[in-house]
Amino acid sequence: MRAGLPAEPEDLSLRGFESSVLQNLKGRFWTVPGTLDCLSHDLFLALCLRWYQHPSEEELRILAGKQQKGKSKKDRKYNGHIENKPLTIPKDIDLHLETKSVTEVDTLALHYFPEYQWLVDFTVAATIVYLVTEVYYSFMKPTQEMNISLVWCLLVLSFAIKVLFSLTTHYFKVEDGGERSVCVTFGFFFFVKAMAVLIVTENYLEFGLETGFTNFSDSAMQFLEKQGLESQGPVSKLTFKFFLAVFCSLIGAFLTFPGLRLAQMHLDALNMATEKITQTLLHINFLAPLFMVLLWVKPITKDYIMNPPLGRESVPLMTEATFDTLRLWLIILLCVLRLAMMRSHLQAYLNLAQKCVDQMKKEAGRISTVELQKMVARVFYYLCVIALQYVAPLVMLLHMTLLLKTLGNHSWGIYPEAAFPLPVDNNLPANSAYPELPSPDGKMKVQIEIYLLMAPTGSMYGKCITNKSILNTWKDSQ
């Protein structure tokens, strides 16, 4: 959109193109009956999960060797109704649960399935809008239109945070205050951690916070000046960092139980996996957040790439823009890996039903049939809660990466943007600068181009060959 600027005649056909196309795309998704509804169901059913059915009271009675009893004189009678005592069975009963594939009908009884369905549907639609917008901007290259995909990404983030907030509020409604204490404790922990991270300078953590705050303050002051208002800035840097730390602590509190649940599912999935490749992927998936954080620690990653200690000459392995692009692609690949490992984690969670029964068999005493049925059924009915705790952080990470790409003016492609400085040998004469070297049969130009192509890959072999070829060419010219 033009933000109040007059459009040139040749731009009239392109004015509002993005908004109209994307709004039509959104309407197409929501007007076709069941388009996204079927999509969310298909994505959930495509996991091919199997859940454990709770045994009926008759099956438990047969396993316990008990028969149906008639009315007993010991049964209590209240208001003309006879209250039967609950049936109890030994805990060490030989019980084996039956499994069943998750069907569309089964999903209707799941808690938070509408929230899961809405989050998945909207995320898919927003991702499609973002891809269409990227294609449009790559061909048309508009300069005065608002990138509407940013709004969609922000909406996805808001919906994901809202879902995590709804899940967290349930822990505060429980009579037992254990979960509530854990959330509050981790919230304060992440607040202190965020304050400590914000103290670290840009020389160690490449967050770009100082530059971003400066640009935001300058833009806000310019806007206020245009409105005829005098201001020293919207907010001080200390206040900005304080509110940012509070926001990070809230997000950390929301992600506390999803993180704990992910760790438990990771252990169960490792015990369930039999192939080495699956176990390796599970380990990579679990350690992916640590890898992502290290990508923004300059002494560990960027400094070694931009100034590698490869001898006396420091040649960058790649440009800074290439490093930023590779960093974005690595996060996208890790998000894809986490999505691919979703089935293993959810199936490991569903296996908790049989695991609880096996643990019960090792205990002494008796248990009522109702409690046993609730223990088994509870695992399946809260499947969508676990799915949301797994998907919501993934959705947030993916669309924050998309926002970083767009707002940071990064590129998805890796292209040579600037030539690297060629190393100069100190033993050569002073008048032997490489651009002035003779070029017999055009070999010199080809050799320099080979060096420029191989230097970003960090190939020491290409570096040595190029230096030797340049030296031999110079000797031949003498």
C-alpha positions, -999 to 999 in steps of 0.1 A, spaced: 0 0 0 12 35 -8 11 51 26 -4 83 13 21 89 -16 8 97 -51 12 68 -75 28 72 -108 8 62 -139 29 32 -147 24 19 -111 -13 20 -111 -16 -16 -123 7 -27 -95 -9 -6 -68 -26 -27 -42 -17 -59 -62 -2 -76 -31 -32 -67 -9 -58 -78 -34 -41 -111 -43 -34 -121 -7 -68 -111 5 -84 -132 -23 -61 -160 -13 -73 -158 23 -109 -157 12 -103 -187 -10 -91 -207 19 -119 -197 42 -148 -198 18 -142 -233 3 -161 -256 27 -137 -277 48 -105 -268 30 -84 -260 60 -106 -281 83 -97 -312 62 -61 -301 61 -57 -300 99 -74 -334 102 -53 -349 75 -21 -336 91 -31 -351 124 -42 -384 110 -12 -387 88 9 -393 119 -6 -428 121 -7 -427 159 -20 -456 180 -36 -450 213 -43 -475 242 -80 -481 249 -90 -483 286 -104 -518 296 -141 -521 303 -154 -530 338 -165 -564 326 -130 -572 312 -114 -561 345 -139 -582 364 -130 -613 343 -93 -607 348 -98 -604 385 -118 -636 387 -149 -619 400 -185 -623 389 -213 -598 387 -229 -596 422 -265 -590 429 -280 -566 454 -264 -570 488 -277 -561 522 -245 -542 529 -252 -518 501 -261 -484 513 -294 -469 505 -299 -432 501 -332 -416 491 -344 -449 477 -313 -455 456 -288 -482 463 -251 -472 463 -229 -500 452 -193 -501 464 -168 -495 437 -152 -526 423 -115 -530 432 -90 -553 416 -54 -562 425 -28 -539 410 -6 -568 399 -34 -580 376 -23 -594 342 -36 -566 321 -26 -559 285 -41 -528 268 -54 -530 233 -43 -504 207 -63 -486 181 -54 -462 153 -65 -426 158 -94 -418 136 -113 -386 128 -141 -396 152 -116 -401 180 -103 -366 177 -137 -351 186 -132 -362 222 -98 -347 226 -93 -317 248 -80 -285 230 -85 -300 196 -103 -269 182 -73 -248 194 -49 -272 178 -69 -272 146 -71 -234 145 -34 -229 151 -24 -254 125 -48 -241 99 -39 -204 104 -2 -213 104 -4 -231 71 -24 -202 56 0 -176 69 30 -195 56 14 -197 21 7 -160 22 44 -154 32 56 -175 3 34 -158 -22 46 -124 -9 82 -134 -12 77 -145 -48 59 -112 -55 86 -91 -40 114 -110 -58 98 -102 -92 81 -69 -87 104 -54 -61 80 -28 -48 95 0 -27 64 18 -12 41 -11 -4 36 -25 30 47 -61 33 14 -77 44 31 -110 53 45 -93 84 10 -89 97 3 -125 91 35 -136 109 26 -114 139 -8 -128 140 6 -164 141 29 -154 169 0 -138 189 -22 -169 184 7 -192 195 14 -171 226 -24 -170 234 -26 -209 232 5 -212 255 -11 -187 279 -43 -207 280 -24 -239 287 -4 -222 315 -35 -208 332 -48 -244 338 -17 -250 361 -28 -221 382 -63 -235 386 -52 -268 401 -57 -271 438 -22 -286 442 1 -256 439 31 -276 426 27 -267 390 19 -231 399 51 -228 419 72 -243 390 58 -217 366 65 -188 389 100 -200 397 109 -205 361 94 -171 353 117 -153 378 146 -175 366 141 -164 330 137 -128 341 171 -128 358 186 -146 328 172 -121 304 186 -92 324 220 -109 324 219 -115 287 209 -78 280 240 -66 298 263 -85 274 277 -63 247 272 -68 210 308 -80 207 297 -113 222 260 -117 214 249 -106 179 214 -95 188 214 -61 170 195 -47 199 214 -15 202 211 -7 165 174 -17 165 166 5 195 185 35 179 166 31 146 133 28 165 140 59 186 151 80 156 120 69 136 97 77 166 113 111 171 109 120 134 73 110 135 67 131 166 85 161 150 62 158 120 32 160 143 46 191 159 56 175 192 89 177 210 102 146 226 135 131 237 124 97 226 96 73 231 113 55 260 147 52 276 170 23 269 169 11 304 131 10 305 130 -7 271 154 -35 283 133 -39 315 101 -44 296 119 -67 272 132 -88 301 96 -90 316 83 -102 282 110 -128 279 103 -140 314 66 -145 305 75 -164 274 99 -185 294 72 -193 320 48 -203 292 74 -226 277 83 -242 311 60 -272 309 64 -277 271 101 -279 277 97 -304 305 73 -324 285 96 -324 255 125 -337 276 103 -366 289 91 -375 254 127 -374 242 137 -400 267 107 -422 259 112 -418 222 149 -429 226 139 -460 245 113 -467 218 136 -461 188 156 -491 175 174 -476 145 206 -457 150 196 -430 125 164 -423 144 182 -420 177 207 -396 160 179 -374 147 162 -374 181 195 -362 197 199 -335 170 163 -324 175 167 -322 212 199 -302 210 187 -279 182 179 -250 205 214 -250 218 228 -249 182 205 -220 173 217 -199 203 254 -206 195 248 -192 160 244 -157 175 275 -160 198 301 -141 178 333 -155 194 321 -191 187 307 -188 151 309 -155 133 344 -145 144 358 -178 133 341 -175 99 349 -139 92 384 -140 106 396 -176 106 430 -184 121 443 -201 90 478 -187 90 493 -153 86 466 -143 61 431 -139 74 407 -146 45 369 -147 53 353 -180 46 322 -163 34 306 -129 33 285 -116 62 254 -117 41 261 -154 32 266 -162 69 232 -146 78 215 -165 50 230 -198 61 220 -191 96 184 -186 85 184 -218 64 198 -238 93 170 -227 116 144 -237 88 160 -271 85 159 -276 123 123 -267 123 116 -292 95 135 -318 116 114 -311 146 82 -314 126 94 -347 112 101 -360 147 66 -351 159 52 -386 154 80 -402 174 74 -378 203 36 -381 203 37 -419 200 61 -419 229 36 -399 249 7 -423 240 28 -452 252 27 -437 287 -7 -455 292 10 -489 290 39 -477 309 17 -466 338 0 -500 338 33 -518 339 44 -495 368 11 -503 386 18 -540 383 49 -536 404 30 -521 433 10 -539 460 -25 -533 470 -58 -528 451 -71 -501 428 -107 -493 417 -117 -500 382 -128 -464 377 -94 -450 387 -77 -475 364 -99 -465 335 -93 -428 341 -55 -434 343 -55 -450 309 -80 -428 292 -65 -396 305 -34 -401 283 -53 -401 251 -77 -373 259 -49 -349 266 -31 -358 233 -39 -324 217 -26 -306 248 8 -323 243 6 -316 205 0 -279 212 30 -278 236 51 -294 208 38 -274 179 34 -239 194 71 -233 201 79 -246 167 54 -222 150 68 -193 170 104 -202 160 95 -206 123 76 -173 120 101 -153 141 127 -166 116 106 -153 87 102 -120 104 140 -118 109 145 -125 72 121 -98 61 128 -71 87 165 -77 85 167 -73 47 183 -107 44 181 -130 14 172 -166 9 198 -171 -19 235 -173 -15 251 -151 -41 286 -135 -43 280 -99 -34 316 -86 -31 350 -98 -40 373 -109 -12 405 -90 -8 433 -109 -24 463 -117 -1 495 -99 -11 528 -117 -8 554 -95 10 583 -110 -9 570 -96 -43 581 -63 -56 561 -32 -46 549 -26 -82 535 -60 -86 499 -54 -75 477 -81 -88 454 -59 -109 485 -47 -128 500 -81 -135 503 -92 -171 477 -116 -183 493 -141 -208 465 -159 -228 440 -146 -203 451 -171 -176 455 -145 -149 418 -135 -150 406 -171 -148 430 -179 -119 417 -149 -99 381 -159 -106 388 -194 -93 402 -179 -61 371 -158 -56 349 -188 -61 368 -211 -38 376 -186 -10 340 -185 4 341 -223 8 371 -221 30 392 -243 7 428 -241 17 437 -261 -13 422 -236 -37 441 -208 -18 475 -225 -22 470 -233 -59 459 -197 -67 489 -181 -49 513 -205 -66 497 -199 -100 499 -161 -96 536 -163 -86 545 -185 -116 527 -162 -139 546 -132 -125 579 -151 -130 570 -160 -166 563 -124 -174 598 -114 -162 
